[in-house]
Amino acid sequence: MEKVKINSEYIKLDQLLKYVRVADTGGQAKFLIKNGQVKVNGEIVFQRGKKLRSGDEVEVDGKKYTII
């Protein structure tokens, strides 16, 4: 599990996917999310603008990321 430090109150899901280089573009991030390939705290999420805060866990393609 990789820890991702953010310097703000939250980060949006699509921005996180680009930040950790799971997606190169916003379009790729949208595709992953809309196809149900992204889980937040164990549940599939279809909102690309979902706000992630410290303690949230994101899973994509078997890789896990924790927001700190």
N, CA, C, O and CB atoms as a CASP TS submission, in Angstrom:
PFRMAT TS
TARGET T0000
AUTHOR 0000-0000-0000
METHOD Language model
MODEL 1
PARENT N/A
ATOM      1  N   MET     1       0.849  -1.184   0.000  1.00  0.00           N
ATOM      2  CA  MET     1       0.000   0.000   0.000  1.00  0.00           C
ATOM      3  C   MET     1       0.888   1.240   0.000  1.00  0.00           C
ATOM      4  O   MET     1       1.811   1.374   0.804  1.00  0.00           O
ATOM      5  CB  MET     1      -0.962   0.002   1.226  1.00  0.00           C
ATOM      6  N   GLU     2       0.580   2.129  -0.921  1.00  0.00           N
ATOM      7  CA  GLU     2       1.347   3.361  -1.050  1.00  0.00           C
ATOM      8  C   GLU     2       0.617   4.490  -0.327  1.00  0.00           C
ATOM      9  O   GLU     2      -0.600   4.634  -0.449  1.00  0.00           O
ATOM     10  CB  GLU     2       1.572   3.719  -2.544  1.00  0.00           C
ATOM     11  N   LYS     3       1.367   5.281   0.420  1.00  0.00           N
ATOM     12  CA  LYS     3       0.775   6.428   1.109  1.00  0.00           C
ATOM     13  C   LYS     3       0.940   7.666   0.244  1.00  0.00           C
ATOM     14  O   LYS     3       2.010   7.918  -0.310  1.00  0.00           O
ATOM     15  CB  LYS     3       1.426   6.642   2.506  1.00  0.00           C
ATOM     16  N   VAL     4      -0.139   8.434   0.137  1.00  0.00           N
ATOM     17  CA  VAL     4      -0.142   9.635  -0.686  1.00  0.00           C
ATOM     18  C   VAL     4      -0.433  10.827   0.214  1.00  0.00           C
ATOM     19  O   VAL     4      -1.521  10.948   0.776  1.00  0.00           O
ATOM     20  CB  VAL     4      -1.188   9.532  -1.842  1.00  0.00           C
ATOM     21  N   LYS     5       0.551  11.699   0.341  1.00  0.00           N
ATOM     22  CA  LYS     5       0.385  12.877   1.194  1.00  0.00           C
ATOM     23  C   LYS     5      -0.197  14.022   0.378  1.00  0.00           C
ATOM     24  O   LYS     5       0.306  14.357  -0.695  1.00  0.00           O
ATOM     25  CB  LYS     5       1.734  13.295   1.831  1.00  0.00           C
ATOM     26  N   ILE     6      -1.262  14.616   0.903  1.00  0.00           N
ATOM     27  CA  ILE     6      -1.844  15.788   0.248  1.00  0.00           C
ATOM     28  C   ILE     6      -1.691  16.978   1.179  1.00  0.00           C
ATOM     29  O   ILE     6      -1.669  16.831   2.401  1.00  0.00           O
ATOM     30  CB  ILE     6      -3.347  15.554  -0.119  1.00  0.00           C
ATOM     31  N   ASN     7      -1.586  18.156   0.585  1.00  0.00           N
ATOM     32  CA  ASN     7      -1.364  19.372   1.374  1.00  0.00           C
ATOM     33  C   ASN     7      -2.596  20.260   1.448  1.00  0.00           C
ATOM     34  O   ASN     7      -2.505  21.451   1.744  1.00  0.00           O
ATOM     35  CB  ASN     7      -0.217  20.158   0.795  1.00  0.00           C
ATOM     36  N   SER     8      -3.750  19.658   1.173  1.00  0.00           N
ATOM     37  CA  SER     8      -5.004  20.409   1.238  1.00  0.00           C
ATOM     38  C   SER     8      -6.025  19.566   1.992  1.00  0.00           C
ATOM     39  O   SER     8      -5.725  18.447   2.409  1.00  0.00           O
ATOM     40  CB  SER     8      -5.525  20.779  -0.195  1.00  0.00           C
ATOM     41  N   GLU     9      -7.211  20.093   2.163  1.00  0.00           N
ATOM     42  CA  GLU     9      -8.258  19.383   2.899  1.00  0.00           C
ATOM     43  C   GLU     9      -8.674  18.095   2.187  1.00  0.00           C
ATOM     44  O   GLU     9      -8.971  17.088   2.831  1.00  0.00           O
ATOM     45  CB  GLU     9      -9.473  20.288   3.089  1.00  0.00           C
ATOM     46  N   TYR    10      -8.694  18.140   0.845  1.00  0.00           N
ATOM     47  CA  TYR    10      -9.116  16.981   0.073  1.00  0.00           C
ATOM     48  C   TYR    10      -8.477  17.009  -1.314  1.00  0.00           C
ATOM     49  O   TYR    10      -7.899  18.014  -1.726  1.00  0.00           O
ATOM     50  CB  TYR    10     -10.652  16.937  -0.041  1.00  0.00           C
ATOM     51  N   ILE    11      -8.592  15.890  -2.024  1.00  0.00           N
ATOM     52  CA  ILE    11      -8.197  15.804  -3.424  1.00  0.00           C
ATOM     53  C   ILE    11      -9.310  15.029  -4.135  1.00  0.00           C
ATOM     54  O   ILE    11      -9.854  14.072  -3.585  1.00  0.00           O
ATOM     55  CB  ILE    11      -6.773  15.102  -3.601  1.00  0.00           C
ATOM     56  N   LYS    12      -9.639  15.443  -5.343  1.00  0.00           N
ATOM     57  CA  LYS    12     -10.686  14.748  -6.093  1.00  0.00           C
ATOM     58  C   LYS    12     -10.122  13.458  -6.665  1.00  0.00           C
ATOM     59  O   LYS    12      -8.934  13.359  -6.972  1.00  0.00           O
ATOM     60  CB  LYS    12     -11.252  15.646  -7.225  1.00  0.00           C
ATOM     61  N   LEU    13     -10.998  12.475  -6.801  1.00  0.00           N
ATOM     62  CA  LEU    13     -10.590  11.147  -7.236  1.00  0.00           C
ATOM     63  C   LEU    13      -9.848  11.171  -8.565  1.00  0.00           C
ATOM     64  O   LEU    13      -8.800  10.539  -8.691  1.00  0.00           O
ATOM     65  CB  LEU    13     -11.796  10.251  -7.344  1.00  0.00           C
ATOM     66  N   ASP    14     -10.366  11.883  -9.555  1.00  0.00           N
ATOM     67  CA  ASP    14      -9.682  11.899 -10.854  1.00  0.00           C
ATOM     68  C   ASP    14      -8.308  12.554 -10.758  1.00  0.00           C
ATOM     69  O   ASP    14      -7.376  12.145 -11.451  1.00  0.00           O
ATOM     70  CB  ASP    14     -10.533  12.633 -11.893  1.00  0.00           C
ATOM     71  N   GLN    15      -8.176  13.564  -9.906  1.00  0.00           N
ATOM     72  CA  GLN    15      -6.884  14.217  -9.709  1.00  0.00           C
ATOM     73  C   GLN    15      -5.891  13.267  -9.044  1.00  0.00           C
ATOM     74  O   GLN    15      -4.707  13.259  -9.381  1.00  0.00           O
ATOM     75  CB  GLN    15      -7.049  15.487  -8.863  1.00  0.00           C
ATOM     76  N   LEU    16      -6.380  12.475  -8.105  1.00  0.00           N
ATOM     77  CA  LEU    16      -5.506  11.510  -7.430  1.00  0.00           C
ATOM     78  C   LEU    16      -4.971  10.490  -8.424  1.00  0.00           C
ATOM     79  O   LEU    16      -3.786  10.159  -8.396  1.00  0.00           O
ATOM     80  CB  LEU    16      -6.260  10.797  -6.292  1.00  0.00           C
ATOM     81  N   LEU    17      -5.828   9.992  -9.298  1.00  0.00           N
ATOM     82  CA  LEU    17      -5.390   8.988 -10.272  1.00  0.00           C
ATOM     83  C   LEU    17      -4.290   9.530 -11.180  1.00  0.00           C
ATOM     84  O   LEU    17      -3.373   8.800 -11.555  1.00  0.00           O
ATOM     85  CB  LEU    17      -6.575   8.518 -11.116  1.00  0.00           C
ATOM     86  N   LYS    18      -4.384  10.801 -11.528  1.00  0.00           N
ATOM     87  CA  LYS    18      -3.318  11.418 -12.324  1.00  0.00           C
ATOM     88  C   LYS    18      -2.072  11.632 -11.469  1.00  0.00           C
ATOM     89  O   LYS    18      -0.955  11.415 -11.937  1.00  0.00           O
ATOM     90  CB  LYS    18      -3.794  12.763 -12.923  1.00  0.00           C
ATOM     91  N   TYR    19      -2.255  12.052 -10.232  1.00  0.00           N
ATOM     92  CA  TYR    19      -1.128  12.336  -9.329  1.00  0.00           C
ATOM     93  C   TYR    19      -0.264  11.100  -9.083  1.00  0.00           C
ATOM     94  O   TYR    19       0.963  11.192  -9.060  1.00  0.00           O
ATOM     95  CB  TYR    19      -1.645  12.874  -7.994  1.00  0.00           C
ATOM     96  N   VAL    20      -0.903   9.945  -8.898  1.00  0.00           N
ATOM     97  CA  VAL    20      -0.147   8.711  -8.637  1.00  0.00           C
ATOM     98  C   VAL    20       0.204   7.980  -9.938  1.00  0.00           C
ATOM     99  O   VAL    20       0.728   6.867  -9.908  1.00  0.00           O
ATOM    100  CB  VAL    20      -0.955   7.779  -7.715  1.00  0.00           C
ATOM    101  N   ARG    21      -0.085   8.603 -11.059  1.00  0.00           N
ATOM    102  CA  ARG    21       0.267   8.119 -12.394  1.00  0.00           C
ATOM    103  C   ARG    21      -0.425   6.810 -12.791  1.00  0.00           C
ATOM    104  O   ARG    21       0.117   6.017 -13.561  1.00  0.00           O
ATOM    105  CB  ARG    21       1.746   7.933 -12.474  1.00  0.00           C
ATOM    106  N   VAL    22      -1.616   6.603 -12.257  1.00  0.00           N
ATOM    107  CA  VAL    22      -2.442   5.484 -12.719  1.00  0.00           C
ATOM    108  C   VAL    22      -3.041   5.878 -14.068  1.00  0.00           C
ATOM    109  O   VAL    22      -3.223   5.037 -14.949  1.00  0.00           O
ATOM    110  CB  VAL    22      -3.573   5.124 -11.672  1.00  0.00           C
ATOM    111  N   ALA    23      -3.346   7.172 -14.217  1.00  0.00           N
ATOM    112  CA  ALA    23      -3.887   7.712 -15.466  1.00  0.00           C
ATOM    113  C   ALA    23      -3.007   8.869 -15.915  1.00  0.00           C
ATOM    114  O   ALA    23      -2.575   9.683 -15.098  1.00  0.00           O
ATOM    115  CB  ALA    23      -5.373   8.175 -15.291  1.00  0.00           C
ATOM    116  N   ASP    24      -2.744   8.938 -17.208  1.00  0.00           N
ATOM    117  CA  ASP    24      -1.926  10.029 -17.752  1.00  0.00           C
ATOM    118  C   ASP    24      -2.745  11.288 -17.987  1.00  0.00           C
ATOM    119  O   ASP    24      -2.222  12.401 -17.933  1.00  0.00           O
ATOM    120  CB  ASP    24      -1.270   9.596 -19.056  1.00  0.00           C
ATOM    121  N   THR    25      -4.044  11.102 -18.249  1.00  0.00           N
ATOM    122  CA  THR    25      -4.907  12.244 -18.553  1.00  0.00           C
ATOM    123  C   THR    25      -6.213  12.147 -17.768  1.00  0.00           C
ATOM    124  O   THR    25      -6.544  11.109 -17.195  1.00  0.00           O
ATOM    125  CB  THR    25      -5.196  12.319 -20.069  1.00  0.00           C
ATOM    126  N   GLY    26      -6.932  13.246 -17.762  1.00  0.00           N
ATOM    127  CA  GLY    26      -8.239  13.244 -17.124  1.00  0.00           C
ATOM    128  C   GLY    26      -9.196  12.295 -17.822  1.00  0.00           C
ATOM    129  O   GLY    26     -10.057  11.693 -17.181  1.00  0.00           O
ATOM    130  N   GLY    27      -9.050  12.159 -19.137  1.00  0.00           N
ATOM    131  CA  GLY    27      -9.892  11.246 -19.897  1.00  0.00           C
ATOM    132  C   GLY    27      -9.667   9.797 -19.496  1.00  0.00           C
ATOM    133  O   GLY    27     -10.617   9.020 -19.397  1.00  0.00           O
ATOM    134  N   GLN    28      -8.412   9.433 -19.266  1.00  0.00           N
ATOM    135  CA  GLN    28      -8.111   8.075 -18.819  1.00  0.00           C
ATOM    136  C   GLN    28      -8.671   7.831 -17.423  1.00  0.00           C
ATOM    137  O   GLN    28      -9.204   6.758 -17.139  1.00  0.00           O
ATOM    138  CB  GLN    28      -6.595   7.825 -18.835  1.00  0.00           C
ATOM    139  N   ALA    29      -8.548   8.832 -16.553  1.00  0.00           N
ATOM    140  CA  ALA    29      -9.086   8.713 -15.192  1.00  0.00           C
ATOM    141  C   ALA    29     -10.600   8.522 -15.248  1.00  0.00           C
ATOM    142  O   ALA    29     -11.148   7.676 -14.542  1.00  0.00           O
ATOM    143  CB  ALA    29      -8.727   9.967 -14.345  1.00  0.00           C
ATOM    144  N   LYS    30     -11.269   9.304 -16.082  1.00  0.00           N
ATOM    145  CA  LYS    30     -12.723   9.204 -16.237  1.00  0.00           C
ATOM    146  C   LYS    30     -13.104   7.809 -16.722  1.00  0.00           C
ATOM    147  O   LYS    30     -14.070   7.228 -16.228  1.00  0.00           O
ATOM    148  CB  LYS    30     -13.244  10.278 -17.224  1.00  0.00           C
ATOM    149  N   PHE    31     -12.364   7.270 -17.676  1.00  0.00           N
ATOM    150  CA  PHE    31     -12.627   5.937 -18.218  1.00  0.00           C
ATOM    151  C   PHE    31     -12.536   4.870 -17.122  1.00  0.00           C
ATOM    152  O   PHE    31     -13.417   4.019 -17.006  1.00  0.00           O
ATOM    153  CB  PHE    31     -11.635   5.617 -19.354  1.00  0.00           C
ATOM    154  N   LEU    32     -11.471   4.919 -16.321  1.00  0.00           N
ATOM    155  CA  LEU    32     -11.293   3.942 -15.237  1.00  0.00           C
ATOM    156  C   LEU    32     -12.444   4.015 -14.239  1.00  0.00           C
ATOM    157  O   LEU    32     -12.968   2.989 -13.805  1.00  0.00           O
ATOM    158  CB  LEU    32      -9.957   4.179 -14.513  1.00  0.00           C
ATOM    159  N   ILE    33     -12.829   5.231 -13.884  1.00  0.00           N
ATOM    160  CA  ILE    33     -13.889   5.429 -12.888  1.00  0.00           C
ATOM    161  C   ILE    33     -15.239   4.976 -13.448  1.00  0.00           C
ATOM    162  O   ILE    33     -15.969   4.236 -12.788  1.00  0.00           O
ATOM    163  CB  ILE    33     -13.959   6.915 -12.454  1.00  0.00           C
ATOM    164  N   LYS    34     -15.565   5.411 -14.645  1.00  0.00           N
ATOM    165  CA  LYS    34     -16.867   5.078 -15.249  1.00  0.00           C
ATOM    166  C   LYS    34     -17.023   3.584 -15.515  1.00  0.00           C
ATOM    167  O   LYS    34     -18.144   3.079 -15.564  1.00  0.00           O
ATOM    168  CB  LYS    34     -17.047   5.843 -16.552  1.00  0.00           C
ATOM    169  N   ASN    35     -15.909   2.872 -15.687  1.00  0.00           N
ATOM    170  CA  ASN    35     -15.958   1.429 -15.934  1.00  0.00           C
ATOM    171  C   ASN    35     -15.910   0.613 -14.654  1.00  0.00           C
ATOM    172  O   ASN    35     -15.788  -0.611 -14.706  1.00  0.00           O
ATOM    173  CB  ASN    35     -14.818   1.021 -16.830  1.00  0.00           C
ATOM    174  N   GLY    36     -16.003   1.268 -13.513  1.00  0.00           N
ATOM    175  CA  GLY    36     -16.065   0.555 -12.242  1.00  0.00           C
ATOM    176  C   GLY    36     -14.766  -0.095 -11.818  1.00  0.00           C
ATOM    177  O   GLY    36     -14.781  -1.091 -11.095  1.00  0.00           O
ATOM    178  N   GLN    37     -13.642   0.451 -12.254  1.00  0.00           N
ATOM    179  CA  GLN    37     -12.341  -0.128 -11.938  1.00  0.00           C
ATOM    180  C   GLN    37     -11.689   0.502 -10.711  1.00  0.00           C
ATOM    181  O   GLN    37     -10.568   0.143 -10.351  1.00  0.00           O
ATOM    182  CB  GLN    37     -11.425   0.013 -13.120  1.00  0.00           C
ATOM    183  N   VAL    38     -12.386   1.441 -10.067  1.00  0.00           N
ATOM    184  CA  VAL    38     -11.807   2.161  -8.934  1.00  0.00           C
ATOM    185  C   VAL    38     -12.682   1.963  -7.695  1.00  0.00           C
ATOM    186  O   VAL    38     -13.896   2.158  -7.735  1.00  0.00           O
ATOM    187  CB  VAL    38     -11.656   3.672  -9.260  1.00  0.00           C
ATOM    188  N   LYS    39     -12.041   1.575  -6.605  1.00  0.00           N
ATOM    189  CA  LYS    39     -12.748   1.436  -5.332  1.00  0.00           C
ATOM    190  C   LYS    39     -12.226   2.484  -4.352  1.00  0.00           C
ATOM    191  O   LYS    39     -11.032   2.778  -4.310  1.00  0.00           O
ATOM    192  CB  LYS    39     -12.575   0.001  -4.750  1.00  0.00           C
ATOM    193  N   VAL    40     -13.140   3.035  -3.573  1.00  0.00           N
ATOM    194  CA  VAL    40     -12.786   3.943  -2.484  1.00  0.00           C
ATOM    195  C   VAL    40     -13.344   3.337  -1.213  1.00  0.00           C
ATOM    196  O   VAL    40     -14.547   3.100  -1.101  1.00  0.00           O
ATOM    197  CB  VAL    40     -13.341   5.404  -2.723  1.00  0.00           C
ATOM    198  N   ASN    41     -12.472   3.089  -0.267  1.00  0.00           N
ATOM    199  CA  ASN    41     -12.852   2.465   1.000  1.00  0.00           C
ATOM    200  C   ASN    41     -13.637   1.166   0.775  1.00  0.00           C
ATOM    201  O   ASN    41     -14.609   0.883   1.475  1.00  0.00           O
ATOM    202  CB  ASN    41     -13.684   3.442   1.840  1.00  0.00           C
ATOM    203  N   GLY    42     -13.191   0.382  -0.222  1.00  0.00           N
ATOM    204  CA  GLY    42     -13.770  -0.928  -0.466  1.00  0.00           C
ATOM    205  C   GLY    42     -15.010  -0.963  -1.345  1.00  0.00           C
ATOM    206  O   GLY    42     -15.533  -2.040  -1.630  1.00  0.00           O
ATOM    207  N   GLU    43     -15.488   0.202  -1.779  1.00  0.00           N
ATOM    208  CA  GLU    43     -16.696   0.250  -2.612  1.00  0.00           C
ATOM    209  C   GLU    43     -16.386   0.880  -3.961  1.00  0.00           C
ATOM    210  O   GLU    43     -15.653   1.865  -4.043  1.00  0.00           O
ATOM    211  CB  GLU    43     -17.816   1.036  -1.905  1.00  0.00           C
ATOM    212  N   ILE    44     -16.951   0.304  -5.020  1.00  0.00           N
ATOM    213  CA  ILE    44     -16.770   0.866  -6.353  1.00  0.00           C
ATOM    214  C   ILE    44     -17.422   2.243  -6.402  1.00  0.00           C
ATOM    215  O   ILE    44     -18.545   2.436  -5.937  1.00  0.00           O
ATOM    216  CB  ILE    44     -17.369  -0.071  -7.442  1.00  0.00           C
ATOM    217  N   VAL    45     -16.688   3.200  -6.981  1.00  0.00           N
ATOM    218  CA  VAL    45     -17.160   4.585  -7.048  1.00  0.00           C
ATOM    219  C   VAL    45     -17.226   5.012  -8.508  1.00  0.00           C
ATOM    220  O   VAL    45     -16.322   4.720  -9.292  1.00  0.00           O
ATOM    221  CB  VAL    45     -16.230   5.541  -6.232  1.00  0.00           C
ATOM    222  N   PHE    46     -18.308   5.708  -8.868  1.00  0.00           N
ATOM    223  CA  PHE    46     -18.481   6.178 -10.240  1.00  0.00           C
ATOM    224  C   PHE    46     -18.397   7.700 -10.342  1.00  0.00           C
ATOM    225  O   PHE    46     -18.596   8.255 -11.422  1.00  0.00           O
ATOM    226  CB  PHE    46     -19.812   5.699 -10.787  1.00  0.00           C
ATOM    227  N   GLN    47     -18.105   8.379  -9.232  1.00  0.00           N
ATOM    228  CA  GLN    47     -17.999   9.848  -9.207  1.00  0.00           C
ATOM    229  C   GLN    47     -16.539  10.239  -9.372  1.00  0.00           C
ATOM    230  O   GLN    47     -15.725   9.987  -8.485  1.00  0.00           O
ATOM    231  CB  GLN    47     -18.581  10.439  -7.879  1.00  0.00           C
ATOM    232  N   ARG    48     -16.203  10.852 -10.501  1.00  0.00           N
ATOM    233  CA  ARG    48     -14.793  11.220 -10.670  1.00  0.00           C
ATOM    234  C   ARG    48     -14.425  12.425  -9.796  1.00  0.00           C
ATOM    235  O   ARG    48     -13.247  12.642  -9.513  1.00  0.00           O
ATOM    236  CB  ARG    48     -14.498  11.532 -12.150  1.00  0.00           C
ATOM    237  N   GLY    49     -15.407  13.197  -9.372  1.00  0.00           N
ATOM    238  CA  GLY    49     -15.146  14.355  -8.529  1.00  0.00           C
ATOM    239  C   GLY    49     -15.251  14.057  -7.040  1.00  0.00           C
ATOM    240  O   GLY    49     -15.262  14.977  -6.222  1.00  0.00           O
ATOM    241  N   LYS    50     -15.328  12.774  -6.682  1.00  0.00           N
ATOM    242  CA  LYS    50     -15.451  12.399  -5.267  1.00  0.00           C
ATOM    243  C   LYS    50     -14.279  12.969  -4.490  1.00  0.00           C
ATOM    244  O   LYS    50     -13.124  12.843  -4.899  1.00  0.00           O
ATOM    245  CB  LYS    50     -15.514  10.855  -5.099  1.00  0.00           C
ATOM    246  N   LYS    51     -14.586  13.592  -3.372  1.00  0.00           N
ATOM    247  CA  LYS    51     -13.547  14.204  -2.544  1.00  0.00           C
ATOM    248  C   LYS    51     -12.940  13.162  -1.615  1.00  0.00           C
ATOM    249  O   LYS    51     -13.648  12.486  -0.868  1.00  0.00           O
ATOM    250  CB  LYS    51     -14.121  15.385  -1.727  1.00  0.00           C
ATOM    251  N   LEU    52     -11.624  13.043  -1.674  1.00  0.00           N
ATOM    252  CA  LEU    52     -10.898  12.110  -0.823  1.00  0.00           C
ATOM    253  C   LEU    52     -10.168  12.892   0.249  1.00  0.00           C
ATOM    254  O   LEU    52      -9.534  13.913  -0.018  1.00  0.00           O
ATOM    255  CB  LEU    52      -9.909  11.249  -1.647  1.00  0.00           C
ATOM    256  N   ARG    53     -10.271  12.394   1.458  1.00  0.00           N
ATOM    257  CA  ARG    53      -9.640  13.058   2.598  1.00  0.00           C
ATOM    258  C   ARG    53      -8.696  12.092   3.296  1.00  0.00           C
ATOM    259  O   ARG    53      -8.663  10.902   2.982  1.00  0.00           O
ATOM    260  CB  ARG    53     -10.704  13.588   3.589  1.00  0.00           C
ATOM    261  N   SER    54      -7.937  12.611   4.236  1.00  0.00           N
ATOM    262  CA  SER    54      -6.991  11.796   4.990  1.00  0.00           C
ATOM    263  C   SER    54      -7.684  10.566   5.570  1.00  0.00           C
ATOM    264  O   SER    54      -8.745  10.669   6.186  1.00  0.00           O
ATOM    265  CB  SER    54      -6.345  12.622   6.111  1.00  0.00           C
ATOM    266  N   GLY    55      -7.071   9.404   5.364  1.00  0.00           N
ATOM    267  CA  GLY    55      -7.631   8.159   5.864  1.00  0.00           C
ATOM    268  C   GLY    55      -8.368   7.349   4.810  1.00  0.00           C
ATOM    269  O   GLY    55      -8.586   6.151   4.994  1.00  0.00           O
ATOM    270  N   ASP    56      -8.756   7.985   3.705  1.00  0.00           N
ATOM    271  CA  ASP    56      -9.442   7.261   2.639  1.00  0.00           C
ATOM    272  C   ASP    56      -8.465   6.343   1.913  1.00  0.00           C
ATOM    273  O   ASP    56      -7.284   6.656   1.766  1.00  0.00           O
ATOM    274  CB  ASP    56     -10.096   8.243   1.647  1.00  0.00           C
ATOM    275  N   GLU    57      -8.986   5.200   1.461  1.00  0.00           N
ATOM    276  CA  GLU    57      -8.176   4.240   0.716  1.00  0.00           C
ATOM    277  C   GLU    57      -8.757   4.068  -0.679  1.00  0.00           C
ATOM    278  O   GLU    57      -9.967   3.921  -0.852  1.00  0.00           O
ATOM    279  CB  GLU    57      -8.109   2.877   1.453  1.00  0.00           C
ATOM    280  N   VAL    58      -7.877   4.090  -1.667  1.00  0.00           N
ATOM    281  CA  VAL    58      -8.281   3.939  -3.066  1.00  0.00           C
ATOM    282  C   VAL    58      -7.579   2.714  -3.630  1.00  0.00           C
ATOM    283  O   VAL    58      -6.391   2.499  -3.388  1.00  0.00           O
ATOM    284  CB  VAL    58      -7.940   5.221  -3.906  1.00  0.00           C
ATOM    285  N   GLU    59      -8.329   1.908  -4.387  1.00  0.00           N
ATOM    286  CA  GLU    59      -7.753   0.715  -5.011  1.00  0.00           C
ATOM    287  C   GLU    59      -8.042   0.732  -6.505  1.00  0.00           C
ATOM    288  O   GLU    59      -9.185   0.899  -6.930  1.00  0.00           O
ATOM    289  CB  GLU    59      -8.314  -0.578  -4.363  1.00  0.00           C
ATOM    290  N   VAL    60      -6.982   0.557  -7.298  1.00  0.00           N
ATOM    291  CA  VAL    60      -7.098   0.511  -8.753  1.00  0.00           C
ATOM    292  C   VAL    60      -6.162  -0.572  -9.263  1.00  0.00           C
ATOM    293  O   VAL    60      -4.980  -0.583  -8.919  1.00  0.00           O
ATOM    294  CB  VAL    60      -6.765   1.899  -9.400  1.00  0.00           C
ATOM    295  N   ASP    61      -6.674  -1.477 -10.076  1.00  0.00           N
ATOM    296  CA  ASP    61      -5.851  -2.540 -10.675  1.00  0.00           C
ATOM    297  C   ASP    61      -4.997  -3.276  -9.654  1.00  0.00           C
ATOM    298  O   ASP    61      -3.845  -3.607  -9.934  1.00  0.00           O
ATOM    299  CB  ASP    61      -4.955  -1.959 -11.744  1.00  0.00           C
ATOM    300  N   GLY    62      -5.546  -3.534  -8.478  1.00  0.00           N
ATOM    301  CA  GLY    62      -4.842  -4.285  -7.459  1.00  0.00           C
ATOM    302  C   GLY    62      -3.866  -3.476  -6.621  1.00  0.00           C
ATOM    303  O   GLY    62      -3.287  -4.002  -5.670  1.00  0.00           O
ATOM    304  N   LYS    63      -3.672  -2.197  -6.960  1.00  0.00           N
ATOM    305  CA  LYS    63      -2.787  -1.330  -6.180  1.00  0.00           C
ATOM    306  C   LYS    63      -3.635  -0.498  -5.229  1.00  0.00           C
ATOM    307  O   LYS    63      -4.710  -0.015  -5.585  1.00  0.00           O
ATOM    308  CB  LYS    63      -1.928  -0.413  -7.110  1.00  0.00           C
ATOM    309  N   LYS    64      -3.124  -0.341  -4.008  1.00  0.00           N
ATOM    310  CA  LYS    64      -3.863   0.424  -3.008  1.00  0.00           C
ATOM    311  C   LYS    64      -3.083   1.682  -2.623  1.00  0.00           C
ATOM    312  O   LYS    64      -1.856   1.676  -2.523  1.00  0.00           O
ATOM    313  CB  LYS    64      -4.142  -0.440  -1.759  1.00  0.00           C
ATOM    314  N   TYR    65      -3.836   2.747  -2.414  1.00  0.00           N
ATOM    315  CA  TYR    65      -3.272   4.038  -2.027  1.00  0.00           C
ATOM    316  C   TYR    65      -4.050   4.550  -0.821  1.00  0.00           C
ATOM    317  O   TYR    65      -5.280   4.506  -0.798  1.00  0.00           O
ATOM    318  CB  TYR    65      -3.323   5.066  -3.214  1.00  0.00           C
ATOM    319  N   THR    66      -3.320   5.037   0.180  1.00  0.00           N
ATOM    320  CA  THR    66      -3.956   5.630   1.362  1.00  0.00           C
ATOM    321  C   THR    66      -3.627   7.113   1.399  1.00  0.00           C
ATOM    322  O   THR    66      -2.471   7.511   1.256  1.00  0.00           O
ATOM    323  CB  THR    66      -3.487   4.925   2.675  1.00  0.00           C
ATOM    324  N   ILE    67      -4.655   7.919   1.592  1.00  0.00           N
ATOM    325  CA  ILE    67      -4.467   9.369   1.673  1.00  0.00           C
ATOM    326  C   ILE    67      -4.030   9.719   3.091  1.00  0.00           C
ATOM    327  O   ILE    67      -4.654   9.305   4.068  1.00  0.00           O
ATOM    328  CB  ILE    67      -5.779  10.138   1.285  1.00  0.00           C
ATOM    329  N   ILE    68      -2.944  10.490   3.187  1.00  0.00           N
ATOM    330  CA  ILE    68      -2.484  10.954   4.517  1.00  0.00           C
ATOM    331  C   ILE    68      -2.357  12.456   4.524  1.00  0.00           C
ATOM    332  O   ILE    68      -1.986  13.040   5.542  1.00  0.00           O
ATOM    333  CB  ILE    68      -1.130  10.310   4.901  1.00  0.00           C
TER
END
